[in-house]
Every structure is written in C-alpha cells, then in structure tokens.
Amino acid sequence: MSLLRLSLVVVILAGAVALALSNPTMTDYLQFVQHELDKAMSRMDQATSTREQQFIRQVFASQSKKILQDVVLPHTRRQNWGLASRYETTVMDTRVVVLGVAGLFIPVEGVEEATVKIGRLAF
C-alpha cells in the first residue's frame, strides 16, 4: 500500500471517528427543540405589548422544560447510525424529522409547524 493510500485511509478513519464522537445525543436534540421554541416565541412576541410579552416569556420559561419532558421526549424516536442520528417526533399530529450530524441539527420536515403548536401549549 502506498503512502498516499495509507494517508487517505487514516484521514477517512479520523473523520469517521470525529463524526461518531460528535453524534448528537437525545439531550442535544431536546436543547435544539428548546432553541427552536425560543425562536418561535420571539417571533410571536412581536405582535403583543411589552407587558404581555413579559408575561408570555415568564409562563413559557416556567413551562418549557415540562413541555419538553412530557410532550416531546415520549414521542421522539432516535435512530442512531453511529456517524449521525435521525430524530422523528410526532407532536399534535405533526411529524418532525431532524438529522443530527457533527453536533448540528438539520431540519428535514415539520419543525416550524411543530414549534408553533408546542409553543401554544405553554398557554
């Protein structure tokens, strides 16, 4: 085996190990969902008064972890492929599919619709 081929094999193996080590966990996925909910809440707040915004944020902050634990987590299935993961969540008749690769999440289907529906549960 030539030095070039051996170097290529080492680089490919190193990349695979890096992807495997950075494969997102279920906790990482829940943090991603929390972030998406926060973004949805900030967009919804633009149409309300400052006092209402503060109240909505307080209610959401106190209920968001409960929503994630009671609504999102039990309805999420993770397919761990070693180098990446596929998360499928069904919430309020909405199917959400997200790919997790190298510590990043790539929404595939239904994320926007689901975050709005979950955000409404806080109220």
Phi and psi in degrees as GROMACS dihedral restraints (atoms count N, CA, C in turn):
[ dihedral_restraints ]
;  ai    aj    ak    al  type     phi  dphi    fc
    3     4     5     6     1   -75.5    20    10
    4     5     6     7     1   163.1    20    10
    6     7     8     9     1   -63.0    20    10
    7     8     9    10     1   -36.3    20    10
    9    10    11    12     1   -64.7    20    10
   10    11    12    13     1   -45.2    20    10
   12    13    14    15     1   -65.5    20    10
   13    14    15    16     1   -41.2    20    10
   15    16    17    18     1   -62.9    20    10
   16    17    18    19     1   -42.0    20    10
   18    19    20    21     1   -62.7    20    10
   19    20    21    22     1   -40.7    20    10
   21    22    23    24     1   -64.2    20    10
   22    23    24    25     1   -42.4    20    10
   24    25    26    27     1   -62.1    20    10
   25    26    27    28     1   -43.6    20    10
   27    28    29    30     1   -62.7    20    10
   28    29    30    31     1   -43.5    20    10
   30    31    32    33     1   -63.9    20    10
   31    32    33    34     1   -43.7    20    10
   33    34    35    36     1   -63.9    20    10
   34    35    36    37     1   -44.5    20    10
   36    37    38    39     1   -64.0    20    10
   37    38    39    40     1   -40.5    20    10
   39    40    41    42     1   -63.0    20    10
   40    41    42    43     1   -41.0    20    10
   42    43    44    45     1   -63.9    20    10
   43    44    45    46     1   -41.4    20    10
   45    46    47    48     1   -64.9    20    10
   46    47    48    49     1   -40.7    20    10
   48    49    50    51     1   -64.7    20    10
   49    50    51    52     1   -42.5    20    10
   51    52    53    54     1   -61.5    20    10
   52    53    54    55     1   -42.4    20    10
   54    55    56    57     1   -64.9    20    10
   55    56    57    58     1   -41.3    20    10
   57    58    59    60     1   -64.5    20    10
   58    59    60    61     1   -40.6    20    10
   60    61    62    63     1   -70.2    20    10
   61    62    63    64     1   -28.1    20    10
   63    64    65    66     1  -100.7    20    10
   64    65    66    67     1    10.9    20    10
   66    67    68    69     1   -62.3    20    10
   67    68    69    70     1   121.5    20    10
   69    70    71    72     1   -63.3    20    10
   70    71    72    73     1   143.2    20    10
   72    73    74    75     1   -92.8    20    10
   73    74    75    76     1   176.5    20    10
   75    76    77    78     1   -63.6    20    10
   76    77    78    79     1   -36.9    20    10
   78    79    80    81     1   -62.0    20    10
   79    80    81    82     1   -41.8    20    10
   81    82    83    84     1   -61.2    20    10
   82    83    84    85     1   -40.4    20    10
   84    85    86    87     1   -63.5    20    10
   85    86    87    88     1   -43.5    20    10
   87    88    89    90     1   -63.4    20    10
   88    89    90    91     1   -35.6    20    10
   90    91    92    93     1   -66.0    20    10
   91    92    93    94     1   -38.5    20    10
   93    94    95    96     1   -61.3    20    10
   94    95    96    97     1   -45.7    20    10
   96    97    98    99     1   -62.4    20    10
   97    98    99   100     1   -41.7    20    10
   99   100   101   102     1   -58.7    20    10
  100   101   102   103     1   -44.5    20    10
  102   103   104   105     1   -62.5    20    10
  103   104   105   106     1   -42.4    20    10
  105   106   107   108     1   -64.3    20    10
  106   107   108   109     1   -38.4    20    10
  108   109   110   111     1   -65.0    20    10
  109   110   111   112     1   -42.0    20    10
  111   112   113   114     1   -59.4    20    10
  112   113   114   115     1   -42.6    20    10
  114   115   116   117     1   -63.6    20    10
  115   116   117   118     1   -41.5    20    10
  117   118   119   120     1   -63.8    20    10
  118   119   120   121     1   -39.8    20    10
  120   121   122   123     1   -65.0    20    10
  121   122   123   124     1   -39.6    20    10
  123   124   125   126     1   -67.1    20    10
  124   125   126   127     1   -33.0    20    10
  126   127   128   129     1   -71.8    20    10
  127   128   129   130     1   -37.3    20    10
  129   130   131   132     1   -69.8    20    10
  130   131   132   133     1   -29.7    20    10
  132   133   134   135     1   -67.4    20    10
  133   134   135   136     1   -20.2    20    10
  135   136   137   138     1   -64.7    20    10
  136   137   138   139     1   -21.9    20    10
  138   139   140   141     1   -95.3    20    10
  139   140   141   142     1    -0.3    20    10
  141   142   143   144     1  -114.8    20    10
  142   143   144   145     1   163.6    20    10
  144   145   146   147     1   -71.8    20    10
  145   146   147   148     1   167.1    20    10
  147   148   149   150     1   -62.2    20    10
  148   149   150   151     1   -41.7    20    10
  150   151   152   153     1   -64.6    20    10
  151   152   153   154     1   -43.3    20    10
  153   154   155   156     1   -65.8    20    10
  154   155   156   157     1   -38.8    20    10
  156   157   158   159     1   -58.9    20    10
  157   158   159   160     1   -44.9    20    10
  159   160   161   162     1   -64.0    20    10
  160   161   162   163     1   -43.0    20    10
  162   163   164   165     1   -63.3    20    10
  163   164   165   166     1   -45.0    20    10
  165   166   167   168     1   -61.7    20    10
  166   167   168   169     1   -43.5    20    10
  168   169   170   171     1   -63.7    20    10
  169   170   171   172     1   -40.4    20    10
  171   172   173   174     1   -63.7    20    10
  172   173   174   175     1   -46.0    20    10
  174   175   176   177     1   -62.7    20    10
  175   176   177   178     1   -44.9    20    10
  177   178   179   180     1   -64.0    20    10
  178   179   180   181     1   -43.5    20    10
  180   181   182   183     1   -60.9    20    10
  181   182   183   184     1   -37.5    20    10
  183   184   185   186     1   -78.2    20    10
  184   185   186   187     1   -24.2    20    10
  186   187   188   189     1  -105.6    20    10
  187   188   189   190     1   -11.5    20    10
  189   190   191   192     1   -64.1    20    10
  190   191   192   193     1   -41.5    20    10
  192   193   194   195     1   -65.4    20    10
  193   194   195   196     1   -37.8    20    10
  195   196   197   198     1   -65.4    20    10
  196   197   198   199     1   -41.1    20    10
  198   199   200   201     1   -62.3    20    10
  199   200   201   202     1   -44.4    20    10
  201   202   203   204     1   -62.2    20    10
  202   203   204   205     1   -45.2    20    10
  204   205   206   207     1   -71.2    20    10
  205   206   207   208     1   -38.0    20    10
  207   208   209   210     1   -92.6    20    10
  208   209   210   211     1   -26.1    20    10
  210   211   212   213     1  -110.3    20    10
  211   212   213   214     1   -47.0    20    10
  213   214   215   216     1   -81.2    20    10
  214   215   216   217     1   -54.1    20    10
  216   217   218   219     1   -57.2    20    10
  217   218   219   220     1   -47.8    20    10
  219   220   221   222     1   -67.3    20    10
  220   221   222   223     1   -17.4    20    10
  222   223   224   225     1  -108.8    20    10
  223   224   225   226     1    19.8    20    10
  225   226   227   228     1  -113.8    20    10
  226   227   228   229     1   133.9    20    10
  228   229   230   231     1  -119.0    20    10
  229   230   231   232     1   128.1    20    10
  231   232   233   234     1  -106.8    20    10
  232   233   234   235     1   129.9    20    10
  234   235   236   237     1  -106.6    20    10
  235   236   237   238     1   108.6    20    10
  237   238   239   240     1   -91.0    20    10
  238   239   240   241     1   113.5    20    10
  240   241   242   243     1   -98.5    20    10
  241   242   243   244     1    10.9    20    10
  243   244   245   246     1    87.0    20    10
  244   245   246   247     1   -60.5    20    10
  246   247   248   249     1   -90.3    20    10
  247   248   249   250     1   -18.2    20    10
  249   250   251   252     1  -154.7    20    10
  250   251   252   253     1   167.5    20    10
  252   253   254   255     1  -134.2    20    10
  253   254   255   256     1   149.9    20    10
  255   256   257   258     1  -116.1    20    10
  256   257   258   259     1   126.1    20    10
  258   259   260   261     1  -110.8    20    10
  259   260   261   262     1   128.2    20    10
  261   262   263   264     1  -124.7    20    10
  262   263   264   265     1   120.2    20    10
  264   265   266   267     1  -122.6    20    10
  265   266   267   268     1   134.2    20    10
  267   268   269   270     1  -114.6    20    10
  268   269   270   271     1   112.7    20    10
  270   271   272   273     1  -130.0    20    10
  271   272   273   274     1   123.6    20    10
  273   274   275   276     1    50.8    20    10
  274   275   276   277     1    50.9    20    10
  276   277   278   279     1    62.3    20    10
  277   278   279   280     1    23.3    20    10
  279   280   281   282     1  -120.8    20    10
  280   281   282   283     1   127.4    20    10
  282   283   284   285     1   -94.1    20    10
  283   284   285   286     1   126.3    20    10
  285   286   287   288     1  -117.9    20    10
  286   287   288   289     1   128.5    20    10
  288   289   290   291     1  -124.1    20    10
  289   290   291   292     1   128.1    20    10
  291   292   293   294     1  -136.3    20    10
  292   293   294   295     1   136.5    20    10
  294   295   296   297     1   -99.7    20    10
  295   296   297   298     1   136.3    20    10
  297   298   299   300     1  -113.6    20    10
  298   299   300   301     1   119.7    20    10
  300   301   302   303     1  -140.4    20    10
  301   302   303   304     1   130.4    20    10
  303   304   305   306     1    53.5    20    10
  304   305   306   307     1    39.4    20    10
  306   307   308   309     1    78.2    20    10
  307   308   309   310     1     4.4    20    10
  309   310   311   312     1  -113.1    20    10
  310   311   312   313     1   155.7    20    10
  312   313   314   315     1  -117.8    20    10
  313   314   315   316     1   134.1    20    10
  315   316   317   318     1  -118.6    20    10
  316   317   318   319     1   105.5    20    10
  318   319   320   321     1   -64.3    20    10
  319   320   321   322     1   133.3    20    10
  321   322   323   324     1  -109.8    20    10
  322   323   324   325     1   -40.7    20    10
  324   325   326   327     1  -154.5    20    10
  325   326   327   328     1   132.9    20    10
  327   328   329   330     1    75.9    20    10
  328   329   330   331     1     6.6    20    10
  330   331   332   333     1   -65.2    20    10
  331   332   333   334     1   -47.5    20    10
  333   334   335   336     1   -61.6    20    10
  334   335   336   337     1   -47.8    20    10
  336   337   338   339     1   -62.2    20    10
  337   338   339   340     1   -41.7    20    10
  339   340   341   342     1   -69.0    20    10
  340   341   342   343     1   -39.3    20    10
  342   343   344   345     1   -63.8    20    10
  343   344   345   346     1   -37.0    20    10
  345   346   347   348     1   -65.7    20    10
  346   347   348   349     1   -43.8    20    10
  348   349   350   351     1   -65.6    20    10
  349   350   351   352     1   -42.3    20    10
  351   352   353   354     1   -67.3    20    10
  352   353   354   355     1   -40.5    20    10
  354   355   356   357     1   -58.5    20    10
  355   356   357   358     1   -34.8    20    10
  357   358   359   360     1   -67.5    20    10
  358   359   360   361     1   -25.4    20    10
  360   361   362   363     1   -64.6    20    10
  361   362   363   364     1   -26.0    20    10
  363   364   365   366     1   -65.6    20    10
  364   365   366   367     1   -15.8    20    10
